C-alpha cells in the first residue's frame, strides 16, 4: 500500500510555490532566539578586545547589521511573511577563539519569528567576517541554529 504524501505548507495543489495563508490565525506573542558563532584565531580576539582592528568597532557594526537584516527577512527569504517586529536584539560573547552570537526576535502576530532571528545571527556573523578578514583569513562561521521558538 502506498504511503500518502504529506502536504507541504508552501506548495499549492499543483505543486507551485505559495505563501502560507495565516489569515485565519489569531495573533499571539511569538518569540525566537537563534545562536551562532564565528571561530577565529586568538590573536584576532586580542585585537578585537584592544579595539585595534583596522575597521573599528566591529561588534557595534555587526549588531546594527543583524538588527537591520531581521527587519528585512521577507525581502531575503522567499515566501516569508513581512513582519512588524516588536523587538530584535543581537548580542555577543567574546571567547578566547570565537565570538558567540545571539539574536532574539519578538512580536505579536500570526506567524513565528525564527527566520528573523536566524537572519540576524547570520548577517551579524557575515559582517564580523567581512570586517575582520583583513587580519584573519581562516575564520569560520558555524553552528547557526534556533535555540528557542515559542508562542503564548
Residue frames as qw, qx, qy, qz and C-alpha x, y, z in Angstrom:
[[0.000, 0.890, 0.456, 0.000, 0.00, 0.00, 0.00],
 [0.411, 0.510, -0.047, 0.754, 1.50, 3.39, -0.96],
 [0.347, -0.472, -0.442, 0.680, 2.30, 5.81, 1.84],
 [0.164, 0.905, 0.360, 0.156, 0.29, 9.04, 1.46],
 [0.478, 0.286, -0.104, 0.824, 2.48, 12.07, 0.87],
 [0.229, -0.644, -0.417, 0.599, 2.35, 14.85, 3.42],
 [0.283, 0.864, 0.290, 0.298, 1.08, 18.12, 2.01],
 [0.519, -0.022, -0.134, 0.844, 3.79, 20.75, 2.05],
 [0.068, -0.763, -0.427, 0.482, 2.76, 24.08, 3.55],
 [0.014, -0.657, 0.222, 0.720, 4.47, 26.15, 0.84],
 [0.012, -0.047, 0.802, 0.596, 3.13, 24.25, -2.18],
 [0.615, 0.161, 0.124, -0.762, -0.37, 24.51, -3.62],
 [0.841, 0.129, 0.477, -0.220, -2.32, 21.59, -5.09],
 [0.760, 0.645, -0.081, -0.002, -0.44, 21.90, -8.40],
 [0.850, -0.121, -0.023, 0.512, 2.99, 21.89, -6.74],
 [0.299, 0.705, 0.003, 0.643, 3.59, 25.61, -7.27],
 [0.382, -0.099, -0.487, 0.779, 5.28, 27.62, -4.50],
 [0.254, -0.733, -0.367, -0.513, 2.88, 29.70, -2.45],
 [0.014, -0.367, 0.518, -0.773, 2.94, 31.78, 0.71],
 [0.233, -0.337, -0.882, 0.232, 1.17, 30.13, 3.65],
 [0.284, -0.607, -0.286, -0.685, -2.19, 31.75, 4.41],
 [0.311, -0.129, -0.701, 0.628, -2.09, 32.83, 8.06],
 [0.236, -0.357, -0.171, -0.888, -5.22, 34.98, 7.78],
 [0.699, -0.462, -0.415, -0.355, -7.36, 32.75, 9.99],
 [0.639, -0.121, -0.554, 0.519, -4.79, 32.50, 12.78],
 [0.346, -0.915, -0.199, -0.053, -5.20, 34.58, 15.92],
 [0.280, 0.741, -0.407, 0.455, -2.33, 36.90, 16.84],
 [0.843, -0.492, -0.155, 0.155, -0.11, 35.55, 19.61],
 [0.201, -0.869, 0.442, 0.097, 3.11, 36.65, 21.23],
 [0.937, 0.288, -0.073, 0.182, 5.83, 34.95, 19.18],
 [0.301, -0.852, 0.425, 0.047, 9.41, 34.77, 20.40],
 [0.949, 0.231, -0.074, 0.199, 12.54, 33.17, 18.98],
 [0.319, -0.815, 0.443, 0.195, 16.22, 33.05, 19.85],
 [0.891, 0.416, -0.102, 0.154, 18.91, 31.98, 17.41],
 [0.502, -0.738, 0.373, 0.255, 22.60, 31.46, 18.05],
 [0.829, 0.509, -0.075, 0.219, 25.74, 31.06, 16.02],
 [0.592, -0.668, 0.205, 0.401, 29.45, 31.64, 16.20],
 [0.548, 0.787, -0.259, 0.109, 32.44, 32.98, 14.37],
 [0.862, -0.363, 0.116, 0.333, 35.55, 30.96, 15.12],
 [0.403, 0.861, -0.197, 0.239, 38.78, 32.87, 14.72],
 [0.668, 0.217, -0.461, 0.543, 42.39, 32.99, 15.84],
 [0.513, -0.663, -0.378, 0.393, 43.08, 34.03, 19.45],
 [0.372, -0.146, 0.098, 0.912, 45.26, 36.83, 18.04],
 [0.085, -0.456, -0.486, -0.741, 42.19, 38.22, 16.25],
 [0.487, -0.713, -0.503, -0.045, 40.22, 38.18, 19.51],
 [0.530, -0.434, -0.181, 0.705, 43.07, 40.03, 21.24],
 [0.164, 0.127, 0.278, 0.938, 42.90, 42.77, 18.57],
 [0.305, -0.605, -0.565, -0.471, 39.13, 42.95, 19.00],
 [0.560, -0.660, -0.431, 0.254, 39.41, 43.33, 22.77],
 [0.445, -0.347, -0.009, 0.825, 42.07, 46.04, 22.38],
 [0.354, 0.846, 0.289, -0.275, 39.85, 47.82, 19.83],
 [0.218, -0.613, 0.515, 0.559, 42.78, 47.58, 17.43],
 [0.594, 0.351, 0.682, 0.242, 41.04, 46.10, 14.39],
 [0.243, -0.032, 0.347, 0.905, 41.51, 48.18, 11.23],
 [0.153, -0.460, -0.587, -0.648, 37.76, 48.63, 10.62],
 [0.259, -0.399, 0.228, -0.849, 36.91, 49.93, 14.09],
 [0.459, -0.091, 0.661, -0.586, 34.11, 48.77, 16.38],
 [0.294, 0.060, -0.842, -0.448, 33.14, 45.59, 14.57],
 [0.049, -0.326, -0.900, 0.284, 30.69, 44.44, 17.25],
 [0.228, 0.517, 0.301, -0.768, 28.62, 47.63, 17.07],
 [0.343, 0.364, -0.496, -0.710, 28.52, 47.41, 13.28],
 [0.234, -0.030, -0.955, -0.181, 27.59, 43.70, 13.32],
 [0.096, 0.390, 0.746, -0.531, 24.85, 44.32, 15.90],
 [0.338, 0.514, 0.041, -0.787, 23.29, 47.01, 13.72],
 [0.318, 0.271, -0.730, -0.540, 23.62, 44.86, 10.59],
 [0.091, -0.154, -0.980, 0.082, 21.90, 41.94, 12.31],
 [0.201, 0.494, 0.558, -0.636, 19.01, 44.08, 13.53],
 [0.351, 0.494, -0.241, -0.758, 18.56, 45.69, 10.12],
 [0.240, 0.159, -0.884, -0.368, 18.65, 42.28, 8.40],
 [0.087, 0.292, 0.902, -0.308, 15.99, 40.83, 10.71],
 [0.312, 0.554, 0.285, -0.717, 13.68, 43.66, 9.68],
 [0.455, 0.532, -0.398, -0.594, 14.18, 42.74, 6.00],
 [0.422, -0.143, 0.895, 0.012, 13.95, 38.95, 6.25],
 [0.634, 0.509, 0.540, -0.220, 10.91, 38.77, 3.98],
 [0.431, 0.827, -0.228, -0.281, 12.90, 40.50, 1.24],
 [0.002, -0.608, 0.789, 0.090, 15.70, 37.93, 1.53],
 [0.246, -0.016, 0.966, -0.076, 13.86, 34.63, 2.09],
 [0.361, -0.109, -0.580, -0.723, 11.21, 33.70, -0.48],
 [0.541, -0.420, -0.657, -0.314, 7.71, 33.16, 0.91],
 [0.328, -0.269, -0.596, 0.682, 8.46, 34.66, 4.35],
 [0.082, -0.857, -0.487, -0.143, 5.76, 36.99, 5.59],
 [0.201, 0.514, -0.201, 0.809, 6.73, 40.62, 6.17],
 [0.546, -0.552, -0.592, 0.215, 6.51, 41.13, 9.92],
 [0.115, -0.825, 0.098, -0.545, 6.13, 44.15, 12.17],
 [0.673, -0.043, -0.595, 0.437, 8.71, 43.16, 14.77],
 [0.449, -0.869, -0.137, -0.156, 8.29, 44.40, 18.32],
 [0.457, -0.776, 0.422, 0.105, 11.85, 43.56, 19.33],
 [0.884, 0.351, -0.190, 0.243, 15.11, 42.46, 17.75],
 [0.349, -0.853, 0.387, 0.029, 18.36, 42.28, 19.67],
 [0.850, 0.360, -0.312, 0.225, 21.80, 40.96, 18.79],
 [0.487, -0.802, 0.336, -0.078, 24.38, 40.21, 21.47],
 [0.684, 0.494, -0.508, 0.173, 27.90, 38.85, 21.51],
 [0.757, -0.609, 0.232, 0.044, 30.00, 36.84, 23.93],
 [0.461, 0.738, -0.487, 0.073, 33.68, 37.12, 23.08],
 [0.928, -0.330, 0.161, 0.069, 35.64, 33.97, 23.97],
 [0.503, -0.564, 0.484, 0.442, 39.31, 33.06, 23.53],
 [0.230, -0.154, 0.750, 0.601, 38.93, 31.79, 19.95],
 [0.017, 0.469, 0.779, 0.415, 35.37, 32.66, 18.93],
 [0.248, -0.007, 0.169, -0.954, 32.56, 35.15, 19.11],
 [0.068, 0.399, 0.912, -0.070, 29.21, 33.68, 20.15],
 [0.196, -0.091, -0.230, -0.949, 26.26, 35.47, 18.57],
 [0.062, 0.439, 0.859, -0.258, 22.73, 35.50, 19.98],
 [0.189, -0.134, -0.270, -0.935, 19.73, 37.15, 18.33],
 [0.129, 0.404, 0.810, -0.405, 16.27, 37.49, 19.80],
 [0.187, -0.170, -0.422, -0.870, 13.11, 38.44, 17.90],
 [0.076, 0.397, 0.803, -0.438, 9.63, 39.07, 19.27],
 [0.251, -0.097, -0.292, -0.918, 6.24, 40.23, 18.03],
 [0.483, 0.287, 0.677, -0.475, 2.54, 39.78, 18.48],
 [0.417, 0.411, -0.451, -0.673, 1.35, 38.25, 15.25],
 [0.901, 0.153, 0.102, -0.393, 0.14, 35.27, 13.26],
 [0.898, 0.330, -0.239, 0.165, 3.45, 33.65, 12.33],
 [0.796, -0.478, -0.021, 0.372, 6.75, 32.84, 14.02],
 [0.102, 0.968, -0.226, -0.026, 9.93, 34.89, 14.10],
 [0.818, -0.335, 0.363, 0.294, 12.61, 32.20, 13.94],
 [0.687, 0.492, 0.244, 0.476, 13.64, 33.19, 10.41],
 [0.033, 0.942, -0.055, 0.330, 14.17, 36.77, 11.59],
 [0.616, -0.712, 0.335, 0.036, 16.35, 35.59, 14.50],
 [0.850, 0.013, 0.379, 0.366, 18.33, 33.28, 12.20],
 [0.487, 0.745, 0.153, 0.430, 18.78, 36.07, 9.66],
 [0.227, -0.944, 0.170, -0.170, 20.03, 38.44, 12.37],
 [0.748, -0.484, 0.408, 0.201, 22.63, 35.92, 13.57],
 [0.792, 0.289, 0.366, 0.394, 23.74, 35.07, 10.03],
 [0.339, 0.842, 0.077, 0.412, 24.17, 38.67, 8.89],
 [0.412, -0.872, 0.259, -0.057, 25.90, 39.65, 12.14],
 [0.814, -0.264, 0.424, 0.295, 28.35, 36.78, 11.57],
 [0.662, 0.524, 0.298, 0.446, 28.91, 37.77, 7.94],
 [0.038, 0.963, -0.038, 0.265, 29.51, 41.38, 8.99],
 [0.607, -0.698, 0.363, 0.112, 32.07, 40.32, 11.59],
 [0.824, 0.075, 0.413, 0.381, 33.77, 38.13, 8.99],
 [0.468, 0.764, 0.198, 0.396, 33.86, 40.98, 6.48],
 [0.130, -0.955, 0.136, -0.228, 35.24, 43.46, 8.97],
 [0.595, -0.649, 0.471, 0.051, 37.94, 41.14, 10.35],
 [0.934, 0.294, 0.165, 0.120, 39.01, 39.21, 7.24],
 [0.375, 0.840, -0.313, 0.235, 42.00, 41.50, 6.70],
 [0.191, -0.652, 0.664, -0.314, 43.60, 40.10, 9.87],
 [0.479, -0.132, 0.847, -0.187, 42.24, 36.53, 9.83],
 [0.485, 0.277, -0.544, -0.625, 41.56, 34.69, 6.59],
 [0.308, 0.019, -0.951, -0.009, 40.81, 31.37, 8.34],
 [0.389, -0.002, 0.487, -0.782, 37.67, 32.40, 10.26],
 [0.186, -0.199, -0.919, -0.286, 34.72, 30.00, 10.17],
 [0.511, -0.143, 0.118, -0.839, 31.04, 30.82, 10.61],
 [0.402, -0.038, -0.906, -0.123, 29.11, 27.98, 12.13],
 [0.165, -0.288, -0.852, 0.405, 26.60, 26.41, 14.46],
 [0.306, -0.044, -0.035, -0.950, 23.76, 28.74, 13.39],
 [0.269, -0.301, -0.911, -0.087, 20.55, 27.36, 14.84],
 [0.472, -0.574, -0.149, -0.652, 17.26, 28.15, 16.54],
 [0.260, 0.103, -0.819, 0.501, 17.66, 27.67, 20.28],
 [0.157, 0.373, 0.691, -0.599, 14.16, 28.81, 21.28],
 [0.223, -0.203, -0.512, -0.804, 10.85, 29.15, 19.49],
 [0.026, -0.372, -0.829, 0.417, 7.69, 29.83, 21.44],
 [0.219, -0.416, -0.350, -0.810, 4.23, 31.33, 21.23],
 [0.038, -0.216, -0.740, 0.636, 1.95, 32.41, 24.04]]
